[in-house]
Amino acid sequence: MAGEPVGLSCALSVPPEPLELPLASDPRRSVTIPPPAAHTGPSPLRMRLLSHRLRQGQDSAALSALSTDPPFLGGALHAVGGWVGGWVGGGGAAPPLPPSPWLVVHVHGGGFVAQTSRSHELYLRGWARALRAPLLALDYGLAPESPFPRGVEDVFYGYCWALRNCGLLGSTAERVCLTGDSAGGNLALAVALRACAVGVRAPAGLVTAYPVTLVRAAASPSRLLTLLDPLLPLGVLGRV
């Protein structure tokens, strides 16, 4: 109720299927990205799509089939404030905007053990409105049920799925920005490195807020502060 109004906020569930992506160095060749499977085996990947306005592709039957939100009316996705038919609160239906050349992929924080894309939606709505670009917020397996490397696998697969299916997200993905906070910042950096190692296109930009970059008992001021952390002390963080 307190968040910025957006034209589209839709929860998605993506089936765990192998993805074929072109190599960044030679688009004529491709690489297969397997679905995440560490610890708990393959399972659907959850994510949330936010957009300030409805764009072409976001009103498609293919995207509707992935939605886990309430039922559709007339094939339209459920949006904040009403059924999508144009700009919410705009006084009438408007045709979808063309795909955006930009796409933002966000990874939530939570110490690798908590939070979801929904818990961070409050400020992500503001981002979607300010940036005027589709924003895809990824969920991932949380410890202790799904410790490392499941989170990295989930987020990397979600990033690759976004590249492969950018048309459904209302974007041409000419420029993709990968962002995350805390644990999400760690995963965003890991995914960028994995993209380079595998050979798929790396993100055009990285924005990480207070990312976790050194998860070991090294002597530093931040390590001393973690000894006083009542919610996520270093002993717990070292087991995720």
N, C-alpha and C positions, 0 to 999 in steps of 0.2 A: 504493500500500500504506500510505502514511503519512497519506493524506487522511481527512477525516471521511466516515463512511459515509452515503450518501444512498439514498433509495428509487428514484431514477431519474437516470440519466446517459445521454443519448441524443444521438448526432450526427445532424444533419438536413441535407438538401440540398434547397433550395427552388428550383423552376424559375423562370426569368426571365419572368414574365407580368405584364401591366399590372394594377394594383390600383385599385379604386374605393373611395374613402373619403369619408365625409360631411364637409362643411365644419363647422368648429367654430362659426362664427357662424350657420349656418343648416343644420341636419342634413337638411333636405329637399333640399338641393342637394349635389352631390358633385364631387370632383376626381379626375382620373386620374393615378396615379403610375406613370411608365414604369419599366421595369427598368433597372438600371445598364448603360451601354454605352460609357463613355469608354475610349479607348485600345485595349482588347482585345475590345470587343463584348459582347453579352449572354452571360452564363454563370450557372449555378446558384450560389446564395448558400449558403455553409456556415454553420452555427450549431450550438450545443449547448444542449440543454434539461436543466436540473438541478432536482430537486424532492426535498424531504426525505421526502415521502410521495407515493404515487400518488394523483392526483386525477382526477376525472371529465374526460374529454376526452383525457387523456394515454394512455388505453388504447384509443383509437379506431383503426379501420382507416385513417382518413385520415392520422393522424399516423404510423402504422406504414409507410405507403407512402412517406413522406418520409425514413425512417430509413436511414442508411448503416452502422449497426451490424450485428453478426452476425445471422443469420436468427432469426425469431421462433418461439416455441413457443405454439401455441394462440392466436395473435393478440396475445400479450403482448409488450411491449417488453423488450429486454434491460436488466437493471439490475445495479448493482454488487452482487456477492455472490450473484446468482441471478436467476431469471426473476421479473419483477414479478407478484405475486399479492397483495400487501399490503405491510406494513412489512417491510423486509429485516431478518432476524434477530428478527422478532417472534414466531416460534413458531406460524405458521399464517397462512393467507390472511385478509385483511380487505377489506371493500368499499372502493372508492376514496372519498377524501374529496370533499366538494363543491368546486366551483371557488373559488379564492381571489379576494377582491376586489382583491388587489395583484399586481403583476407588476414584476420588476426586469429591465431590459435593460442588459447590460454590454458595454463595448467595450474590448478589450485594448490595452495599450501595446506598445512595441517600436520607437519611433523612426520609425514609418511604414515600416520595412523588415524587421521580424522579428516573431516570436512569433505565437501563434494562441490561439483560445479554449481549446484543450487545455492550452497551457502555463500558463495562469492558473487551471486547474481546481482546483488544490490549495486555495487560499483561497476560491474560489467555492463549493466544497462546504460550507465552514464558514458562509458567508453564507446558503446555502440552508437549512441546518439552523437557524441562529439566527433568521432572518427568518420561517421557516415560510411561505414564498411561492415560487412558481415563479420560476426565474431563467433568462433566455435570454441566452447569451453569443454575440455576433456575430463572425464573421470578415469580413475585407475585403481588397481587393486591395492588395498591398504594392509599394512602389517597389524597384528601378527599373523593373520590368516594368509596374507599374500605378501610376504617380505620380498626384498630384492632377489632377483632382478625383475619381478613381475611388473612393478610400476613402470620401469623403463620400457619393457616390452609393450605395455598397454599404450603408453603415450607415443612411442615411435610408430606403432601401428595406426593410432588415431591420426597422427601427422601425415603418414603416407596415404591413409584413406582420404583425408581432406584434399591432398594433391590430386588423387585419382578421381575424386568425385566433386571437384570444386564447382562444377556446373549446377549441382543440386543445392549448393550453399549460396547461390546468388553471386558467384565470383568467377573471374577468369584466372585468379591466382597468379597474376603476373608478378606480384610482390607479396610475399607471405612473411608476416612478423610472428615470431614465436615468443610468448611471454609467460612469466610465472612468478609466484611469490614464495619465499621460504623454500619448503620442500619442492614446490612447483618450479622454482627457479633452478634448483639442482637438476630436476628432470628435463627442463627445457634445454639446459646446457648439454646434458647427456644425449638428448635426441639430436641436437645439432651436430655433435661429434659423431654419433652413429650414422647420421645421414651422409657425412663425408666419408666415413669408413666403408659404408655399403655402396656408395656411389650414386645415390639419388640426390635430387636437388636439395641443397641446404637452404634454410630460411634466409630471406634477404635481410632480416633484422632480428635482433635478440634484445628483449627488455626484461631484465630480472630484478626483482625487488628483494633485498636482503636474502640472497640465495644461500643455501647450505652448500658449502664447497669443500669443507674439511671435516669429515665425520670420523674423527679419531681423537684419542686422548693426548693431544699435543699441548704443550705449555703455551698459553696465550691468554690475553685478557678475556676474550670471549669464552674460553673454556672455563675460566674461573667463575664467570657469571652463570654458566650453565649449572654449576653446583648448587646455585640458589634457586633454580627454576623449579617451582612446585608442580608444574604440569608435565614437562617433558625434560627430565634430567638427562645428563649425558649417558648414564647407564642404560636407560630405556632407548634413547636414540641410537646407540651403538648396536642394538639388536634388531633394527628394522632394515 
